[in-house]
Amino acid sequence: MADPKGFLKTGREVASRRPVEERIGDWNEVYPGGIGKALLPIITTQASRCMDCGIPFCHQGCPLGNIIPEWNDLVWRDDWDAAIERLHATNNFPEFTGRLCPAPCETACVLGINQDPVTIKNIEVSIIDRAWEDRNVKPQPPEWLSGKTVAVIGSGPAGLAAAQQLTRAGHTVAVYERADKIGGLLRYGIPEFKMEKKHVDRRLEQMRREGTVFRAGVEVGTSITGDQLRDRYDAVVLAVGSTVARDLPVPGRELAGIHQAMEFLPQANRVALGESVEGQIRADGKHVVIIGGGDTGADCLGTSIRQGAKSITQLEIMPRPADSSGRYDDRPTGQPWPTYPMIFRVSSAHEEGGDRVYGVSTKEFLGDADGNIRALKLVDVVFEGGRLTEVEGTEREILADLVLFAMGFTGPEQPGLVEQLGVELDARGNIARDSSFKTSVEGVYVAGDAGRGQSLIVWAIAEGRAAAAAVDAYLTGSTTLPAPIKPTDRPLMV
């Protein structure tokens, strides 16, 4: 184990972010020189806090099954080569999860019972950033080719994980993406200040050198039909995500200036990367209202601040979570360790500005004479007996020149490929699958949000890895690829 007394001698410490006034003036990551470099002065002592528990509950908190105590110990011992080997054994893309995952492993850390948990996420990203810097991330092409072909539809984390695993198993894999560049939401849904796209690009280059073929700008279901896809490939993995955005059909929804977050964020990402976007939706000088209090809403907040919004208000229909450290003795009732507690969290974007309003519902969008949004009519709401109830006498208006919906997604798009393949859907509108990620159609598998529903990046990568193992077994009769989860597994959350 790491230092047996490490957790007694050292408190939890995380990387320091750049000053707010500096970072809102650019689109770079919020950490000076990137989070990996920002962590270097503290990472060894932070790794020493890991207790190498007899039953490491951090494993159960992480769907990837990351061998966390082992690479904590290796970092403390300054054995970075072995640390990245352990980390890559369970996680294809730790540079993504180390920046974007909410770290359920940390809320499951045994140390978190009565102290602040180990900074697992920070240690993870420091390992992979150090590995890239040391040129210790190399292509792993297969030793032989199976002669089997696989199409992966979608290039988000689930599709990329499945593709890399299947390529390394010796299959010829082509990844299809309808956007003009590979990466899915990693490319156009995540702002630069959370993860610079150089991290995506260098991983894609590794995959190309391993043999994975990428075909961007192809709308599968239009450019190539479902039948043509099945005729051309021995197996198909659907990793198309959950992309049907939840809407808010209240009076005034037709007014100009109301947009989905995934209309706004991709355009901002393109411009931040030097591209031009005709008719870009911008927040400059506007009163911006974001409906939805999750990560996507925070991304819209940080983006609007950098574009120069006049004011920003983020609305959430649920009550404000309790302030808590997340420790066992400081959690909301009914959310015991090692579950992921619903507590009040402050992202880097929330540090930068804007107002957060909880327990409110939008009753109406109000427009001006030209048909543009000018205000929202709100009302306070409470949950009583499991039902949402309006609080009488709390109706009010707030100014809005731009409204962004960040309320999540309801499932994969059904017109086009999904309908052409004829795969069955479950009761929630997701693509149904059996215990091996196989759909109702022979040779067609599903991984990630398209089958699970909207979830975390770690679940997407875990499902991609597990689906790859199932496809490999289908094509060859057996597999040595790891399958970290089953489709029925659920997170340690209430």
C-alpha positions as a printed NumPy array, in Angstrom:
array([[  0.   ,   0.   ,   0.   ],
       [  0.959,   3.662,  -0.098],
       [  2.201,   5.367,   3.057],
       [  0.395,   3.516,   5.916],
       [  0.042,   6.813,   7.765],
       [ -0.579,   8.98 ,   4.713],
       [ -4.238,   9.637,   5.436],
       [ -3.323,  10.624,   9.003],
       [ -0.606,  13.064,   7.971],
       [ -2.076,  14.679,   4.836],
       [ -5.423,  16.285,   4.159],
       [ -7.281,  16.325,   0.856],
       [ -5.978,  18.881,  -1.629],
       [ -7.057,  19.421,  -5.245],
       [ -5.496,  21.297,  -8.138],
       [ -5.808,  25.086,  -8.082],
       [ -7.677,  26.683, -10.977],
       [ -6.635,  29.818, -12.79 ],
       [ -8.085,  33.086, -11.448],
       [-11.633,  33.69 , -12.666],
       [-10.811,  37.042, -14.265],
       [ -8.064,  35.356, -16.299],
       [ -9.807,  32.189, -17.448],
       [-13.075,  33.78 , -18.595],
       [-11.023,  35.703, -21.149],
       [-10.084,  32.584, -23.108],
       [-11.258,  29.057, -23.924],
       [ -8.336,  27.134, -22.451],
       [ -8.701,  24.62 , -19.637],
       [ -9.366,  26.272, -16.305],
       [ -6.177,  24.82 , -14.805],
       [ -2.795,  26.499, -15.423],
       [ -0.942,  24.489, -18.066],
       [ -3.654,  21.811, -17.9  ],
       [ -4.775,  19.875, -14.843],
       [ -1.951,  17.318, -15.066],
       [  0.73 ,  19.977, -14.609],
       [ -1.311,  21.815, -11.995],
       [ -1.34 ,  18.635,  -9.892],
       [  2.378,  17.827,  -9.997],
       [  3.37 ,  19.546,  -6.728],
       [  0.781,  17.674,  -4.644],
       [ -0.002,  14.424,  -6.406],
       [  2.45 ,  12.108,  -4.619],
       [  1.3  ,  13.081,  -1.146],
       [ -2.34 ,  12.851,  -2.252],
       [ -1.763,   9.312,  -3.54 ],
       [ -0.245,   8.414,  -0.165],
       [ -3.664,   8.956,   1.467],
       [ -5.035,   5.764,  -0.128],
       [ -5.456,   3.113,   2.581],
       [ -5.409,   0.012,   0.327],
       [ -8.655,  -1.094,   1.982],
       [ -9.376,  -4.769,   2.447],
       [-12.608,  -4.176,   0.526],
       [-12.008,  -1.197,  -1.785],
       [-15.472,   0.244,  -2.287],
       [-14.032,   2.674,  -4.837],
       [-14.089,  -0.319,  -7.209],
       [-17.834,  -0.613,  -6.757],
       [-18.287,   3.117,  -7.258],
       [-16.501,   2.893, -10.625],
       [-18.271,   0.896, -13.366],
       [-14.949,   0.484, -15.187],
       [-13.529,  -1.492, -12.289],
       [-10.45 ,   0.715, -12.112],
       [ -7.79 ,  -0.853,  -9.89 ],
       [ -7.546,   2.334,  -7.882],
       [ -5.499,   1.304,  -4.806],
       [ -2.824,  -0.235,  -7.029],
       [ -2.176,   2.831,  -9.146],
       [ -2.364,   5.083,  -6.093],
       [  0.429,   3.024,  -4.557],
       [  2.466,   3.131,  -7.776],
       [  2.187,   6.93 ,  -8.016],
       [  3.347,   7.257,  -4.416],
       [  6.314,   5.026,  -5.267],
       [  7.059,   7.174,  -8.353],
       [  6.556,   4.207, -10.702],
       [  4.617,   6.045, -13.402],
       [  5.184,   3.418, -16.101],
       [  3.48 ,   0.724, -14.045],
       [  0.766,   3.165, -12.963],
       [ -0.36 ,   3.887, -16.541],
       [ -0.264,   0.178, -17.332],
       [ -2.652,  -0.517, -14.446],
       [ -4.881,   2.401, -15.403],
       [ -5.093,   1.449, -19.087],
       [ -5.917,  -2.144, -18.132],
       [ -9.435,  -1.028, -17.229],
       [ -9.928,   2.385, -18.871],
       [ -9.264,   3.178, -22.53 ],
       [ -9.527,   6.934, -22.071],
       [ -8.522,   8.14 , -18.588],
       [ -7.763,  11.617, -19.965],
       [-11.508,  11.925, -20.681],
       [-12.831,  10.461, -17.429],
       [-10.205,  12.295, -15.366],
       [-11.627,  15.576, -16.629],
       [-15.326,  14.845, -17.14 ],
       [-16.437,  12.138, -14.698],
       [-18.181,  13.264, -11.47 ],
       [-16.084,  10.644,  -9.634],
       [-18.541,   8.266,  -7.942],
       [-15.403,   6.362,  -6.923],
       [-14.551,   9.161,  -4.5  ],
       [-17.928,   9.181,  -2.765],
       [-17.477,   5.399,  -2.318],
       [-13.952,   5.798,  -0.864],
       [-13.709,   4.148,   2.561],
       [-11.684,   7.088,   3.856],
       [-14.757,   9.204,   3.148],
       [-16.6  ,   7.561,   6.036],
       [-15.085,  10.022,   8.462],
       [-12.568,  12.099,   6.474],
       [-12.345,  13.731,   3.074],
       [-11.921,  10.983,   0.44 ],
       [ -8.845,  10.362,  -1.676],
       [ -8.544,  12.607,  -4.755],
       [ -8.895,   9.609,  -7.064],
       [ -9.961,  11.598, -10.123],
       [ -6.997,  13.977,  -9.843],
       [ -4.544,  11.11 ,  -9.468],
       [ -6.052,   9.365, -12.49 ],
       [ -5.641,  12.37 , -14.779],
       [ -2.131,  13.032, -13.515],
       [ -1.125,   9.477, -14.487],
       [ -2.399,   9.745, -18.058],
       [ -1.136,  13.301, -18.615],
       [  2.304,  12.214, -17.396],
       [  2.149,   9.166, -19.704],
       [  1.423,  11.327, -22.748],
       [  4.2  ,  13.733, -21.785],
       [  6.647,  10.824, -21.393],
       [  5.492,   9.344, -24.733],
       [  4.4  ,   6.272, -22.863],
       [  1.053,   5.928, -24.674],
       [  1.744,   3.886, -27.761],
       [ -0.43 ,   2.224, -30.422],
       [ -1.282,  -1.418, -29.738],
       [ -2.045,  -2.922, -33.161],
       [ -3.268,  -6.52 , -33.218],
       [ -0.801,  -9.32 , -33.823],
       [ -3.15 , -10.927, -36.36 ],
       [ -6.379, -10.117, -38.181],
       [ -9.515, -12.188, -37.727],
       [-10.942, -11.444, -41.163],
       [-14.145, -10.177, -39.495],
       [-15.513,  -6.671, -39.986],
       [-17.413,  -4.488, -37.513],
       [-19.202,  -1.17 , -37.969],
       [-19.476,   1.1  , -34.949],
       [-22.103,   3.807, -35.363],
       [-21.29 ,   6.834, -33.248],
       [-17.927,   8.157, -32.09 ],
       [-18.624,   9.205, -28.52 ],
       [-16.921,   7.468, -25.588],
       [-18.957,   4.247, -25.911],
       [-18.302,   3.906, -29.643],
       [-14.611,   4.739, -29.356],
       [-14.11 ,   2.273, -26.486],
       [-15.857,  -0.516, -28.406],
       [-13.876,   0.285, -31.55 ],
       [-10.501,   0.286, -29.822],
       [-11.164,  -3.001, -28.039],
       [-12.401,  -4.734, -31.196],
       [ -9.512,  -3.402, -33.286],
       [ -7.002,  -4.707, -30.757],
       [ -8.79 ,  -8.08 , -30.864],
       [ -7.932,  -8.308, -34.568],
       [-11.178,  -7.248, -36.231],
       [-11.389,  -4.64 , -38.98 ],
       [-13.402,  -1.802, -37.461],
       [-14.951,   1.254, -39.112],
       [-16.406,   4.03 , -36.954],
       [-19.158,   6.119, -38.562],
       [-19.929,   9.653, -37.367],
       [-22.494,  12.017, -38.875],
       [-20.651,  15.149, -37.729],
       [-17.767,  16.44 , -39.798],
       [-15.23 ,  15.36 , -37.159],
       [-14.885,  12.306, -34.938],
       [-15.588,  12.567, -31.212],
       [-19.332,  12.846, -30.698],
       [-20.218,  14.927, -27.648],
       [-16.565,  14.813, -26.606],
       [-15.879,  16.952, -29.671],
       [-18.798,  19.343, -29.879],
       [-20.727,  18.976, -26.618],
       [-17.912,  19.556, -24.095],
       [-16.509,  23.109, -23.964],
       [-12.785,  23.668, -24.39 ],
       [-12.464,  25.045, -20.856],
       [-13.465,  21.611, -19.506],
       [-11.449,  19.516, -21.948],
       [ -9.31 ,  20.814, -24.761],
       [ -9.836,  18.851, -27.969],
       [ -6.144,  18.064, -28.298],
       [ -6.847,  15.248, -25.842],
       [ -9.397,  13.753, -28.23 ],
       [ -7.205,  14.25 , -31.295],
       [ -4.134,  12.482, -29.957],
       [ -6.2  ,   9.501, -28.787],
       [ -7.807,   9.264, -32.228],
       [ -4.354,   9.284, -33.801],
       [ -3.372,   6.355, -31.592],
       [ -6.48 ,   4.467, -32.729],
       [ -5.766,   5.196, -36.4  ],
       [ -2.263,   3.795, -36.01 ],
       [ -3.766,   0.684, -34.42 ],
       [ -5.929,   0.187, -37.501],
       [ -9.328,   1.669, -36.666],
       [-10.921,   3.386, -39.669],
       [-12.886,   6.607, -39.109],
       [-15.59 ,   7.815, -41.475],
       [-16.836,  11.247, -40.451],
       [-19.599,  13.176, -42.179],
       [-21.619,  10.034, -42.919],
       [-25.288,   9.972, -41.923],
       [-25.919,   6.272, -41.42 ],
       [-29.543,   5.651, -42.302],
       [-29.298,   8.053, -45.243],
       [-25.892,   7.772, -46.918],
       [-25.868,   4.068, -46.079],
       [-29.001,   2.196, -45.041],
       [-29.438,  -0.278, -42.23 ],
       [-29.685,  -3.203, -44.669],
       [-26.538,  -2.121, -46.497],
       [-24.735,  -1.85 , -43.187],
       [-25.644,  -5.402, -42.185],
       [-24.713,  -6.752, -45.618],
       [-21.313,  -5.056, -45.528],
       [-20.256,  -5.932, -41.955],
       [-20.234,  -9.072, -39.852],
       [-21.436,  -7.165, -36.781],
       [-22.766,  -3.712, -35.953],
       [-22.431,  -1.782, -32.685],
       [-24.944,   1.013, -32.172],
       [-23.395,   3.753, -30.031],
       [-25.577,   6.574, -31.301],
       [-26.229,   8.074, -27.88 ],
       [-29.369,   9.542, -26.381],
       [-29.83 ,  12.601, -28.555],
       [-33.545,  13.463, -28.463],
       [-33.504,  16.543, -26.24 ],
       [-36.256,  17.035, -23.679],
       [-38.478,  19.995, -24.586],
       [-40.679,  22.34 , -22.567],
       [-44.057,  22.731, -24.328],
       [-45.501,  25.715, -22.481],
       [-47.179,  28.799, -23.993],
       [-44.725,  30.918, -25.965],
       [-42.415,  28.032, -26.896],
       [-42.492,  29.195, -30.537],
       [-40.81 ,  32.53 , -29.773],
       [-37.42 ,  33.275, -31.329],
       [-34.427,  33.049, -29.005],
       [-35.312,  29.711, -27.368],
       [-32.847,  26.931, -28.163],
       [-31.658,  23.536, -27.022],
       [-28.248,  23.444, -25.335],
       [-26.987,  21.138, -28.081],
       [-27.74 ,  23.816, -30.636],
       [-25.801,  26.412, -28.662],
       [-22.763,  24.481, -27.35 ],
       [-21.543,  22.852, -30.599],
       [-21.552,  26.216, -32.364],
       [-19.58 ,  27.806, -29.531],
       [-17.079,  24.935, -29.595],
       [-16.522,  25.339, -33.314],
       [-15.889,  29.06 , -32.988],
       [-13.558,  28.517, -30.015],
       [-11.541,  26.187, -32.25 ],
       [-11.232,  28.816, -34.98 ],
       [-14.1  ,  27.758, -37.244],
       [-16.755,  30.144, -38.519],
       [-20.444,  29.467, -37.895],
       [-23.004,  31.356, -39.93 ],
       [-25.876,  32.628, -37.819],
       [-24.257,  31.531, -34.563],
       [-26.444,  31.589, -31.45 ],
       [-24.585,  33.94 , -29.095],
       [-25.058,  35.301, -25.592],
       [-23.262,  38.651, -26.08 ],
       [-25.01 ,  41.419, -24.161],
       [-28.082,  39.268, -23.48 ],
       [-30.03 ,  38.219, -20.433],
       [-29.529,  34.447, -20.608],
       [-31.765,  31.939, -18.839],
       [-30.658,  28.309, -18.662],
       [-33.357,  25.787, -17.778],
       [-31.709,  22.777, -16.157],
       [-29.28 ,  22.583, -13.255],
       [-26.955,  19.778, -14.358],
       [-23.575,  19.601, -16.079],
       [-24.932,  20.671, -19.479],
       [-26.461,  23.729, -17.856],
       [-23.1  ,  24.54 , -16.257],
       [-21.45 ,  24.208, -19.679],
       [-23.941,  26.709, -21.084],
       [-23.201,  28.998, -18.141],
       [-19.424,  28.973, -18.647],
       [-19.854,  29.456, -22.384],
       [-22.272,  32.379, -21.957],
       [-19.881,  34.083, -19.538],
       [-17.049,  33.845, -22.07 ],
       [-19.293,  35.236, -24.799],
       [-20.106,  38.305, -22.695],
       [-23.67 ,  37.764, -21.478],
       [-25.262,  40.669, -19.573],
       [-26.777,  38.352, -16.956],
       [-27.194,  34.59 , -16.554],
       [-29.784,  32.735, -14.506],
       [-29.804,  28.944, -14.2  ],
       [-33.143,  27.426, -13.213],
       [-33.745,  24.045, -11.57 ],
       [-37.165,  22.585, -10.784],
       [-35.823,  20.471,  -7.911],
       [-35.183,  21.977,  -4.459],
       [-31.676,  23.173,  -3.652],
       [-29.552,  20.255,  -2.42 ],
       [-28.09 ,  20.427,   1.048],
       [-24.592,  21.76 ,   1.655],
       [-22.408,  18.792,   2.512],
       [-18.871,  17.509,   2.209],
       [-20.226,  14.121,   1.145],
       [-18.754,  12.323,   4.156],
       [-20.735,   9.564,   5.822],
       [-21.679,  11.751,   8.786],
       [-22.521,  14.768,   6.636],
       [-24.869,  13.403,   3.954],
       [-28.565,  13.918,   3.24 ],
       [-30.871,  11.453,   4.96 ],
       [-31.458,   8.377,   2.817],
       [-28.196,   8.718,   0.85 ],
       [-25.687,   6.755,   2.953],
       [-22.111,   5.929,   2.093],
       [-21.093,   4.576,  -0.424],
       [-23.876,   5.978,  -2.641],
       [-23.375,   9.135,  -4.696],
       [-25.022,  11.851,  -2.581],
       [-27.164,  14.583,  -4.091],
       [-25.423,  17.564,  -2.5  ],
       [-24.848,  21.166,  -3.515],
       [-21.866,  21.223,  -5.867],
       [-20.042,  24.162,  -7.423],
       [-18.395,  23.633, -10.808],
       [-15.7  ,  25.863, -12.262],
       [-18.403,  27.639, -14.309],
       [-20.459,  28.38 , -11.196],
       [-17.393,  30.034,  -9.648],
       [-17.31 ,  32.423, -12.583],
       [-20.736,  34.03 , -12.21 ],
       [-24.457,  33.694, -12.787],
       [-27.361,  33.044, -10.435],
       [-28.772,  29.614,  -9.55 ],
       [-32.481,  29.461,  -8.715],
       [-33.983,  26.248,  -7.319],
       [-37.539,  25.027,  -6.872],
       [-39.048,  26.97 ,  -9.791],
       [-41.109,  26.007, -12.825],
       [-41.544,  27.919, -16.08 ],
       [-45.233,  28.617, -16.764],
       [-44.924,  30.726, -19.881],
       [-42.487,  32.348, -22.304],
       [-43.329,  35.995, -22.918],
       [-42.451,  37.728, -26.179],
       [-42.166,  41.198, -27.649],
       [-43.991,  42.64 , -30.644],
       [-41.434,  41.138, -33.045],
       [-41.901,  37.573, -31.795],
       [-38.691,  37.427, -29.746],
       [-38.402,  36.12 , -26.213],
       [-38.321,  38.937, -23.624],
       [-39.132,  37.231, -20.304],
       [-40.15 ,  34.042, -18.489],
       [-43.082,  33.686, -16.128],
       [-41.94 ,  31.566, -13.175],
       [-43.623,  30.05 , -10.143],
       [-42.116,  28.427,  -7.069],
       [-42.827,  24.712,  -6.691],
       [-42.539,  22.179,  -3.896],
       [-42.83 ,  18.41 ,  -3.777],
       [-45.685,  17.228,  -1.604],
       [-46.728,  13.6  ,  -1.468],
       [-44.595,  12.804,  -4.478],
       [-46.306,  15.469,  -6.584],
       [-45.112,  18.846,  -7.839],
       [-47.227,  21.646,  -6.365],
       [-47.149,  25.349,  -7.239],
       [-46.791,  27.816,  -4.38 ],
       [-49.627,  30.291,  -4.535],
       [-48.676,  33.934,  -4.914],
       [-45.109,  33.299,  -6.167],
       [-45.586,  34.024,  -9.87 ],
       [-43.079,  36.48 , -11.255],
       [-41.228,  37.435, -14.432],
       [-37.503,  37.426, -15.175],
       [-35.875,  39.045, -18.199],
       [-34.616,  36.78 , -20.992],
       [-33.185,  37.513, -24.423],
       [-31.836,  33.97 , -24.834],
       [-33.249,  30.789, -23.301],
       [-31.306,  27.523, -23.353],
       [-32.828,  24.13 , -22.546],
       [-30.45 ,  21.847, -20.648],
       [-33.022,  19.369, -19.348],
       [-31.499,  16.136, -20.552],
       [-32.419,  13.653, -23.261],
       [-35.186,  11.129, -23.714],
       [-33.565,   8.483, -25.942],
       [-31.999,   7.764, -29.321],
       [-33.453,   9.138, -32.538],
       [-35.769,   6.531, -34.039],
       [-36.323,   7.772, -37.625],
       [-33.588,   6.555, -39.931],
       [-31.168,   3.835, -38.81 ],
       [-33.008,   2.578, -35.724],
       [-36.25 ,   2.117, -37.687],
       [-34.424,   0.625, -40.68 ],
       [-32.706,  -2.001, -38.547],
       [-35.991,  -2.877, -36.853],
       [-34.472,  -3.2  , -33.386],
       [-36.907,  -3.412, -30.49 ],
       [-37.142,  -0.588, -27.953],
       [-37.683,  -0.842, -24.222],
       [-40.398,   0.914, -22.216],
       [-38.259,   4.053, -21.92 ],
       [-37.652,   4.362, -25.656],
       [-34.066,   3.098, -25.517],
       [-32.777,   0.277, -27.704],
       [-33.526,  -3.003, -25.931],
       [-30.685,  -5.504, -25.404],
       [-30.098,  -8.813, -23.669],
       [-27.444,  -9.723, -21.095],
       [-24.733,  -9.565, -23.776],
       [-25.688,  -6.139, -25.188],
       [-27.275,  -7.857, -28.209],
       [-30.368,  -6.234, -29.714],
       [-33.353,  -8.089, -31.115],
       [-31.605,  -8.176, -34.514],
       [-28.916, -10.801, -35.135],
       [-25.416,  -9.364, -35.195],
       [-26.482,  -5.918, -33.977],
       [-25.35 ,  -4.735, -30.519],
       [-25.879,  -1.533, -28.572],
       [-23.652,   0.283, -26.092],
       [-23.815,   3.5  , -24.115],
       [-26.671,   5.954, -23.735],
       [-28.607,   4.516, -26.699],
       [-29.335,   1.418, -24.609],
       [-28.793,   2.601, -21.035],
       [-30.337,   6.026, -21.299],
       [-28.556,   9.29 , -20.514],
       [-25.721,   8.511, -18.126],
       [-22.087,   9.185, -17.185],
       [-18.988,   8.925, -19.355],
       [-17.637,   6.082, -17.21 ],
       [-20.759,   4.031, -17.892],
       [-20.427,   4.747, -21.622],
       [-16.819,   3.522, -21.732],
       [-17.65 ,   0.51 , -19.568],
       [-20.537,  -0.429, -21.859],
       [-18.356,   0.03 , -24.939],
       [-15.761,  -2.349, -23.475],
       [-18.38 ,  -4.888, -22.423],
       [-20.2  ,  -4.769, -25.766],
       [-16.863,  -5.274, -27.552],
       [-16.279,  -8.448, -25.55 ],
       [-19.744,  -9.708, -26.533],
       [-19.163,  -8.917, -30.223],
       [-15.759, -10.615, -30.144],
       [-17.334, -13.756, -28.661],
       [-20.089, -13.622, -31.303],
       [-17.576, -13.39 , -34.141],
       [-14.984, -15.887, -32.902],
       [-16.769, -18.159, -30.416],
       [-14.831, -16.89 , -27.392],
       [-13.134, -13.762, -26.093],
       [-10.34 , -12.6  , -23.834],
       [-11.592,  -9.021, -23.788],
       [-12.757,  -7.778, -20.373],
       [-16.458,  -7.169, -19.785],
       [-16.637,  -4.903, -16.727],
       [-20.44 ,  -4.637, -16.515],
       [-23.745,  -6.142, -17.57 ],
       [-26.603,  -4.107, -19.076],
       [-28.572,  -4.527, -15.861],
       [-25.892,  -2.985, -13.645],
       [-26.863,   0.318, -12.104],
       [-24.836,   3.045, -10.398],
       [-24.519,   3.459,  -6.659],
       [-26.96 ,   6.34 ,  -6.672],
       [-30.368,   6.858,  -5.115]])
